[in-house]
Amino acid sequence: MAPSITMYATGVCPFCIQAERLLRARGVQEITKVRVDLEPSMWQKMVQETGRRTVPQIWIGDVHVGGYDDLVALDRAGGLEPLLSGHPGGEP
């Protein structure tokens, strides 16, 4: 079973758009977007959970991937596909 994807984002963030494009290219069909520009309390929650103040902040299941650059690095290292498939350790 594929893990849930949560992305803290804003409506005008180009890196959020790029992150969504990459995830969709890897087969992700559903992304729960938390719009921190519309819900300031969620921005505070994001900062508390991640220690970061920038968007996007991406969670795959209960794994905090980080921002767009982190997502791209994970993908290039071959770690994104297993995480998306629910097998982060590479086991079937």
Backbone hydrogen bonds in HBPLUS format (Angstrom, degrees):
<---DONOR---> <-ACCEPTOR-->    atom                        ^
c    i                          cat <-CA-CA->   ^        H-A-AA   ^      H-
h    n   atom  resd res      DA  || num        DHA   H-A  angle D-A-AA Bond
n    s   type  num  typ     dist DA aas  dist angle  dist       angle   num
A0061-GLY N   A0004-SER O   2.67 MM  57  5.00 168.0  1.69 167.1 165.3     1
A0032-THR N   A0005-ILE O   2.85 MM  27  6.06 171.3  1.85 158.7 156.6     2
A0006-THR N   A0059-TRP O   2.94 MM  53  5.07 163.0  1.97 144.3 149.8     3
A0059-TRP N   A0006-THR O   2.77 MM  53  5.07 163.5  1.80 159.1 162.8     4
A0007-MET N   A0032-THR O   2.82 MM  25  6.18 161.4  1.86 158.3 161.2     5
A0034-VAL N   A0007-MET O   2.89 MM  27  6.08 163.1  1.92 141.4 145.4     6
A0008-TYR N   A0057-GLN O   2.88 MM  49  5.11 164.0  1.91 153.1 153.5     7
A0057-GLN N   A0008-TYR O   3.21 MM  49  5.11 144.7  2.34 129.6 138.0     8
A0009-ALA N   A0034-VAL O   2.87 MM  25  5.97 165.5  1.89 149.9 151.8     9
A0036-VAL N   A0009-ALA O   2.91 MM  27  6.03 142.2  2.05 159.6 171.4    10
A0016-CYS N   A0013-CYS O   3.21 MM   3  5.24 127.4  2.50  96.6 109.7    11
A0017-ILE N   A0013-CYS O   3.24 MM   4  6.60 155.0  2.31 148.4 154.3    12
A0018-GLN N   A0014-PRO O   3.03 MM   4  6.28 158.1  2.08 143.9 149.7    13
A0019-ALA N   A0015-PHE O   2.89 MM   4  6.01 154.6  1.96 140.8 147.9    14
A0020-GLU N   A0016-CYS O   2.97 MM   4  6.19 159.5  2.01 147.6 152.9    15
A0021-ARG N   A0017-ILE O   2.97 MM   4  6.24 156.6  2.03 147.2 153.8    16
A0022-LEU N   A0018-GLN O   2.96 MM   4  6.23 158.3  2.01 150.4 155.6    17
A0023-LEU N   A0019-ALA O   2.97 MM   4  6.21 166.8  1.98 153.6 157.1    18
A0024-ARG N   A0020-GLU O   2.88 MM   4  6.06 161.7  1.91 152.2 157.5    19
A0025-ALA N   A0021-ARG O   2.88 MM   4  6.05 151.0  1.97 144.4 152.8    20
A0026-ARG N   A0022-LEU O   3.07 MM   4  6.35 129.3  2.34 139.7 152.9    21
A0026-ARG N   A0023-LEU O   3.07 MM   3  5.08 135.0  2.28  95.0 107.9    22
A0028-VAL N   A0023-LEU O   3.03 MM   5  5.47 159.7  2.07 147.9 141.8    23
A0027-GLY N   A0024-ARG O   2.98 MM   3  5.09 158.3  2.03 109.6 111.8    24
A0038-LEU N   A0035-ARG O   3.17 MM   3  5.51 143.5  2.31 104.4 114.0    25
A0039-GLU N   A0035-ARG O   3.05 MM   4  6.26 137.1  2.24 142.6 155.5    26
A0042-MET N   A0039-GLU O   2.86 MM   3  5.47 138.6  2.04 117.0 128.3    27
A0043-TRP N   A0040-PRO O   3.07 MM   3  5.02 126.2  2.37  94.0 108.2    28
A0044-GLN N   A0040-PRO O   3.15 MM   4  6.55 156.1  2.21 149.9 155.0    29
A0045-LYS N   A0041-SER O   3.05 MM   4  6.33 151.9  2.13 138.1 145.9    30
A0046-MET N   A0042-MET O   2.86 MM   4  6.06 156.7  1.91 143.9 150.0    31
A0047-VAL N   A0043-TRP O   2.98 MM   4  6.29 162.3  2.01 153.4 157.0    32
A0048-GLN N   A0044-GLN O   2.99 MM   4  6.23 158.7  2.03 148.1 154.1    33
A0049-GLU N   A0045-LYS O   2.88 MM   4  6.10 158.1  1.92 153.4 159.3    34
A0050-THR N   A0046-MET O   2.87 MM   4  5.93 156.3  1.93 154.4 160.5    35
A0051-GLY N   A0047-VAL O   2.72 MM   4  4.90 147.0  1.83 132.1 141.3    36
A0058-ILE N   A0066-GLY O   2.78 MM   8  5.39 160.5  1.81 148.1 153.5    37
A0065-VAL N   A0058-ILE O   2.80 MM   7  5.50 145.0  1.93 149.1 160.4    38
A0060-ILE N   A0063-VAL O   2.89 MM   3  5.27 159.9  1.93 154.6 156.4    39
A0063-VAL N   A0060-ILE O   3.02 MM   3  5.27 162.8  2.05 125.5 128.5    40
A0071-LEU N   A0067-GLY O   2.93 MM   4  6.22 152.2  2.01 149.9 158.3    41
A0072-VAL N   A0068-TYR O   2.93 MM   4  6.24 161.1  1.96 159.5 163.6    42
A0073-ALA N   A0069-ASP O   2.97 MM   4  6.15 160.5  2.01 145.8 151.5    43
A0074-LEU N   A0070-ASP O   2.89 MM   4  6.08 156.7  1.95 147.0 153.5    44
A0075-ASP N   A0071-LEU O   2.96 MM   4  6.17 156.3  2.02 146.6 153.2    45
A0076-ARG N   A0072-VAL O   2.88 MM   4  6.14 165.8  1.90 155.5 158.9    46
A0077-ALA N   A0073-ALA O   2.96 MM   4  6.10 142.9  2.10 142.4 152.3    47
A0079-GLY N   A0074-LEU O   2.88 MM   5  5.17 147.3  1.99 165.8 158.1    48
A0078-GLY N   A0075-ASP O   3.00 MM   3  5.19 156.7  2.06 105.8 113.0    49
A0083-LEU N   A0079-GLY O   3.41 MM   4  6.39 155.2  2.48 136.3 143.2    50
A0084-LEU N   A0080-LEU O   2.86 MM   4  6.09 159.5  1.91 161.1 167.5    51
A0085-SER N   A0081-GLU O   2.95 MM   4  6.13 142.0  2.10 147.6 158.2    52
A0087-HIS N   A0082-PRO O   2.79 MM   5  4.95 145.4  1.91 164.2 158.1    53
A0086-GLY N   A0083-LEU O   3.18 MM   3  5.23 154.7  2.25 100.1 107.8    54
A0090-GLY N   A0087-HIS O   2.91 MM   3  5.36 161.5  1.94 118.4 124.2    55
